[in-house]
Amino acid sequence: MAWIMLIVAGIFEIAWAGFMQSSQGFTRLWPSVWTLVFMIASFALLATAMKTIPMGTSYAVWTGIGAVGAAIVGILVFKEPASAARIACILLVLAGVAGLKMTHS
């Protein structure tokens, strides 16, 4: 169950990053509100998952999911560049997250 909470926390991190971008520096009300809602939910789930999963693993997985997801959302939604080097780096982060999950006992 802790891993599910951690994955959902990572998804919520992607959501708050996207809404933060849409908030235009917290100048738009509803994207700003959703940013804060998803931030609180993400941190709460991360904290709960850290009761079972070691801090280093849980934090790295959480930030990895957020980084990869935010990069993908940036490319698909916000039309950020999708160069081969950028895609390769995203894949490296994914490999690191997968490695941490596989080495967790």
N, C-alpha and C positions, 0 to 999 in steps of 0.2 A: 504494500500500500504506500510506503514511503516513496518508492520510485515513481509511482503514478502521480503523487503529490508534487514531486520534484519536476516531472515532465510538464505538468499543468502550470506550475510556477514559471517554468521557462517559456511556455506559450503565453502566459500573461505578461511576461517581460517583453516579448515581441509586441504584444498589443499596446503596452504603455509607451514603448518607443515609437510606434507608428502614430499613436494619438498625440504624443509630444511633438512630433514633426508637424502634424496637422494643426496643432494649437498655435503655431506661429509665435513661439516665445511666450506662451500662456496669455496671448491676447484674444483668443477665441474661447468663449465660455465652455461649450460642451466638449470639445476635444480636450480642454484642460481638466474638466471634471472627470472624463473617462481616463485620462492619464493617471490621475490620483487614485481612482478606484482600482485600476489594474495594478498600480504600484503597490498599494496596500495589500491586495489579494496575493500578489506575487511574493512579497516579503513574508506574509503570514504562512503561505504554503512552504516556502523555503525553510522558514524557522521550524515548522512542524516536521519536515523531512529530515532536518539536521538532528533531530532527536534520535534517529536510527542510523542515518548514513553519515559517515565521517565528514567533518567540516570541509576539508580540502577537496574531497570528491564531490560533495554536494554543491559547493560553491562553483567549482570548475565546470561541472555539468550544467548548472543553472546559467552561468554566464556564456557557456558554449552554445547552448540552445538559443539563448537570447541573441548572441552575436551572429550566428548563422541565420537565424530567422529574420533578424532585422536587416541583414545584408540582402537576403532574398526579397523581403518586402520592399526594400529600397530599390532593388532592380525592377521588380514587377509593378509596383504601385507608383513609386516616386521617380521612375525613369532614370535611375542612377546607372552609371556605366557597368557593363557586364563583360569586362575584358577576361581573357584567358587566365591571366595572372590572378585576378580577383577570384575567379571561380576556383582555381587551384588552391588558393589560400582558404577559401570556405571549406573545401574538401579536407584540407589539413586539420582545420578545427574540428570537423566532424569525426575524423579519425582519432583525434585526441579524446573527444568525448566518449566515443565507442570504446577506446582502450581503457579509460577510467572505469567505465561500467563493467567491462569484462574482468578487470583485475580486482574489483571490489568483492570481498569475501563475505 
